[in-house]
Amino acid sequence: MSSETGKNIKISVFGQSHSEAIGVVADGIPAGERFDMEKIRAFMGRRAPSGKAYTTMRKETDAPRILSGLLKDESAEGDIYVSCGAPVCAVIENKDTRSKDYENLRFVPRPSHADYPACIKYKGFNDIRGGGHFSGRLTAPICFAGALCKEMLERRGIRIGAHIYSVGGIKDEPYDAVNISTEKLLSAGKKEFPVNSDSSGERMLELIAEAKGRGDSVGGIVECAVTGLAPGLGDPMFDGVENIISRLLFGIPAVKGVEFGDGFLLSDSFGSRMNDAYEISDGKVRTKTNHNGGILGGITTGMPIIVRAAFKPTPSVAISQDSVNLADMKDEKLVIHGRHDPCIVPRAVPCVEAAVAIAVCDIMAPVL
Ligand SMILES: Cc1cc2nc3c(=O)[nH]c(=O)nc-3n(C[C@H](O)[C@H](O)[C@H](O)COP(=O)(O)O)c2cc1C
């Protein structure tokens, strides 16, 4: 099973939703980097289930335990760790598991979850409990590695932020693709429900509650921006910035689409309208618009990177669904038990930031 990625910063994610622990090995973190564990815990807390109506009722603290690669700086104030150059390994215990909720899924796969293809690929030996290795829970270790990368980038003036762009078609206020202040970029991430416009957030919350009340789920989009990147980073063709970011984003379960800049909208328009014209501003080359999301030819332009990830509705819904029984090869109705997120999107916001941070660090590692 390939759960590894990266060229310069290599990350490997391990564990299953109900195994003793999940975790990550991050190789390539330069020596001498300082990390504030308080910041890392706060970042991971944004992804952890909150007990709020729009998240799963599973209770996990998601406290990372460092096994290697980071040494505590005893002389520093606060909870500061320093990288020693060896691979960083962190584990996160699984504590609140209720595996019996998943027993019927071994033979009756959930529509739109990974149960059926995983059963075929792993000859029925796949860990079905809580979605096993395919669970959204595996984004906790991604967030740990992402938190390290975010700190390294922040020190170099590169900031990454994200917000809920839409839920079930209800839109938040998007980022200004040309001019994003750090305050604006980071403000949604400081909120319990990460949106730019609180009134849009209220309407999204109502829709999620309404879907949950019907035993249903709802999808949405996360928008992420990266500011402070120099022009000229990345490579053409297969190692482009878009390729590397997309690879990381598709590692987040339930991501079914990724677009940069105006993405699919560009295909409906004209070059004269969508080309990003150049100008000199404060002695620097900039573009007047940023329909291309800060990337041309796979290489950064120096404008903010704008990327959106589309999340499908949570597959595990309480409403009865058509499935099949793989043991007797007959159609069967499935009613899913257990605790599930009625909407993945709010918890996915830090996951998207983490994936993008890992990708950008991987791209920048040679110049870090
Ligand atoms: C943060 C997060 C939480 C998730 N929670 C659930 C959940 O509670 N129930 C569920 O069925 N799927 C959940 N998922 C999505 C599934 O893991 C995912 O749809 C499944 O593995 C199939 O993969 P695919 O959708 O990428 O094809 C979650 C995903 C993320 C990122």
The ligand as an SDF file (V2000), in Angstrom:
LIG
                    3D

 31 33  0  0  0  0  0  0  0  0999 V2000
  -11.6880   14.9130    7.7720 C   0  0  0  0  0  0  0  0  0  0  0  0
  -12.4420   13.8140    7.0730 C   0  0  0  0  0  0  0  0  0  0  0  0
  -13.4690   13.1650    7.7460 C   0  0  0  0  0  0  0  0  0  0  0  0
  -14.1880   12.1500    7.1110 C   0  0  0  0  0  0  0  0  0  0  0  0
  -15.2120   11.5640    7.8040 N   0  0  0  0  0  0  0  0  0  0  0  0
  -15.9400   10.5900    7.2000 C   0  0  0  0  0  0  0  0  0  0  0  0
  -17.0170    9.9740    7.9040 C   0  0  0  0  0  0  0  0  0  0  0  0
  -17.3170   10.3090    9.0490 O   0  0  0  0  0  0  0  0  0  0  0  0
  -17.6980    8.9910    7.2640 N   0  0  0  0  0  0  0  0  0  0  0  0
  -17.4120    8.6070    5.9860 C   0  0  0  0  0  0  0  0  0  0  0  0
  -18.0740    7.7370    5.4520 O   0  0  0  0  0  0  0  0  0  0  0  0
  -16.4060    9.1870    5.3000 N   0  0  0  0  0  0  0  0  0  0  0  0
  -15.6630   10.1550    5.8700 C   0  0  0  0  0  0  0  0  0  0  0  0
  -14.6320   10.7250    5.1640 N   0  0  0  0  0  0  0  0  0  0  0  0
  -14.4330   10.3750    3.7310 C   0  0  0  0  0  0  0  0  0  0  0  0
  -13.9650    8.9660    3.4580 C   0  0  0  0  0  0  0  0  0  0  0  0
  -12.8170    8.6540    4.2070 O   0  0  0  0  0  0  0  0  0  0  0  0
  -13.7120    8.7940    1.9410 C   0  0  0  0  0  0  0  0  0  0  0  0
  -14.8110    9.2410    1.2060 O   0  0  0  0  0  0  0  0  0  0  0  0
  -13.4460    7.3390    1.5820 C   0  0  0  0  0  0  0  0  0  0  0  0
  -12.2160    6.9200    2.1140 O   0  0  0  0  0  0  0  0  0  0  0  0
  -13.4090    7.0470    0.0680 C   0  0  0  0  0  0  0  0  0  0  0  0
  -12.3710    7.7590   -0.5510 O   0  0  0  0  0  0  0  0  0  0  0  0
  -12.6720    8.8150   -1.7250 P   0  0  0  0  0  0  0  0  0  0  0  0
  -13.9090    9.5440   -1.3180 O   0  0  0  0  0  0  0  0  0  0  0  0
  -11.4670    9.7030   -1.7440 O   0  0  0  0  0  0  0  0  0  0  0  0
  -12.8640    8.0610   -2.9890 O   0  0  0  0  0  0  0  0  0  0  0  0
  -13.8690   11.7450    5.7830 C   0  0  0  0  0  0  0  0  0  0  0  0
  -12.8040   12.4040    5.1300 C   0  0  0  0  0  0  0  0  0  0  0  0
  -12.1030   13.4300    5.7510 C   0  0  0  0  0  0  0  0  0  0  0  0
  -11.0130   14.1300    5.0160 C   0  0  0  0  0  0  0  0  0  0  0  0
  1  2  1  0
  2  3  1  0
  2 30  2  0
  3  4  2  0
  4  5  1  0
  4 28  1  0
  5  6  2  0
  6  7  1  0
  6 13  1  0
  7  8  2  0
  7  9  1  0
  9 10  1  0
 10 11  2  0
 10 12  1  0
 12 13  2  0
 13 14  1  0
 14 15  1  0
 14 28  1  0
 15 16  1  0
 16 17  1  0
 16 18  1  0
 18 19  1  0
 18 20  1  0
 20 21  1  0
 20 22  1  0
 22 23  1  0
 23 24  1  0
 24 25  2  0
 24 26  1  0
 24 27  1  0
 28 29  2  0
 29 30  1  0
 30 31  1  0
M  END
$$$$
